[in-house]
Amino acid sequence: ALFEEGKYLGLGFGITYDTNDECRLKFVYEGSPADEVGLVRGDKILNINGRSIEEIEYYNLWDKIFGEEEVGNIVGLEIEGFNGTVRDLDLTKEWVTIDTVLHNDVFEVNGSKIGYLVFNQFLELSREELGLVFSDFKSQGIDELILDLRYNSGGHLSISQYLAELISGADNV
């Protein structure tokens, strides 16, 4: 389901640690349980299922802390937003569709148009998403490209090849 359909069972976010060793959301998939309750990139996770992040780290609970891999499984989160507001949330695991293109934009810097693409995974559904982004880049006449792969965990070699062809401007794309 993951590599062919771009779906996984979960809550719809990725986590990372910031420079202060605080556990934060690095992205939230559109339409996911996390998105539906208003979680956003940068929100700080304080607790998962009643356990602090420090406790989860100390006892190495990451493989177990989100509970069983079943649709309908409820996960309790304590989240601190940017404004300092703390919320207790219960999110229900569902099938989440991955956004392989997390963000794209075009910036103008010193007379040059720079395309920026945050690409999450090399999945079969990426082909269409990448095609649309590069079509937009072409119509806007970008001069340079920033390809952000910080959150990319791999996938199909054929999609990485397709991305390389899009970047190079190969005629067979």
N, C-alpha and C positions, 0 to 999 in steps of 0.2 A: 504494500500500500504506500509506503514512504517513497520509494524510488520511482514507481510508475504513476501513482496518482497524487503524490505530494501530500499525503495525509498521515497523521499519527494521532495516537490517543494521548490526550493531555489537557493542559490548561491554556496553551497558546502564548507562552513567553519564553525568553531565554534569560539566563542570569549571568552576571559577571561580578567581579570585585573592582571597586574604584581604587584610586590612589590612597584612600584612607582605610582600605580593607573593609569597606562596607559593601554588603551584598545588594546589588541593584538589578533592576530589569534592564537588559541591554536592547531588547525589542519586544514588541507585542504584535501578534498577528491579528490583522483586521478580521472581525467577525468571530473571534475566539471567546471563550469564557472570560479570559482576562480583559479583553477589549470591551466586552459587554458590561463589565462593572466599572469601566473607566480607568483601568490601569494604563500607565504610559511609561515610555522609556525614561529611565532615571529614578523611578519610584524605588524606595529602599525597603527591602524585606527585613522585618524585625524578627518574626517567628513563622514557622511552618508547623502546622498541627501541634501547636503548643510548645514547640521546642525552639529555643533561641538559635540563631545562626552559629554562635560560638559553640553551643552544645552539639549542634549537628556536625560541625567541623571536628571538634574534639573526639567525638565518638564515631566519626566517619559514617554518618547516617544518610548520606546523599542518595544511595541506592534504594533506601527504604522509606525515606521521609514523606514522599508523595503518595504512599499507599499502593494498593493493588492497581494493576493495569486493567481497569474495567470501566466501561461506560457507566456513568452515574456515581462513581466514587467521589465523595466530597473531601476537599482539601481546605483546611482552615489556614488563612494567611493573616498576619498582622503587617500592615503596610504603612509606611510614612511617606507622604507626598512631598513635593517641593516646598509647599507652604507650611510644612511642619505638622499638618493634620495627620493623625494616626487613625486608621480604619481597620476594623476586624471584618474580614470577609470570608464567606464560604463559597468556594468555586467548585463546580461539578465538572469532572472529566468528561470530555466529549471528543469526537473525531474532529481534529483541527486541520484545516487546509493551509499548507505552508505558502507564504508569499516569498517566492525566491528572489524577487526584486523588492528589497525592503524600502529603497528610496532612490529616486533619480531626480536630477535637476540640471539646469544649465546656468552657469555664472559667467559674467563678463568681468574680466580682470585685465587692466592695461590694454584694452582693445582686442583681447583674445577671448573667444568663447570656449569655456571649459565645461565639458560634460562630466557629471559626477554620478556614479552608479554604485550603490551598495547591493552586492549580490550575495545571497545567502546560501544557496545550494545548487549543485549541478543535477537537477532532476529533469525528467522528460517534459514536464509541464513548463519548464524554464524556456524552452524553445520559443513559444508564443510570446511570453513576457519580454524576453530579450529582443525579439524581433520588433515589438512595438516601441521599446525604448530606443533602439538604434535607428528606427525609422524617424522618431522624433528628433534624435540627435542630428541626423542627416538633414532634416528639414530646417533645423535651426542653424546649420552650418558650423558645427563645433570645430575648433582647431586642435584641441587637446582633450584627453580623457583621464579622469581619475577613477580607477577601478578599486573599490574598497571591498576587500575579501576578509576583513577581520572576523566575521561571524561564520564564514563558510567552512563547512565540515566535509566537503567533498561531494562525490556522487558519480554520475555517468561521465566517462571519458569522452563520449560522443558530444556531450553538451559543452564540455570545456573546449573541444575542437571547434564547435559551432561558434562559441564566444570569440575564440581567436580569429575565426574567419570574419566575424562581424567587425572586430576591431581593425583587422588588416584591410577591410574593404574588398575581400575576395569576391569575384564576379559570380561564383556559384551559390551564393547565399540568397 
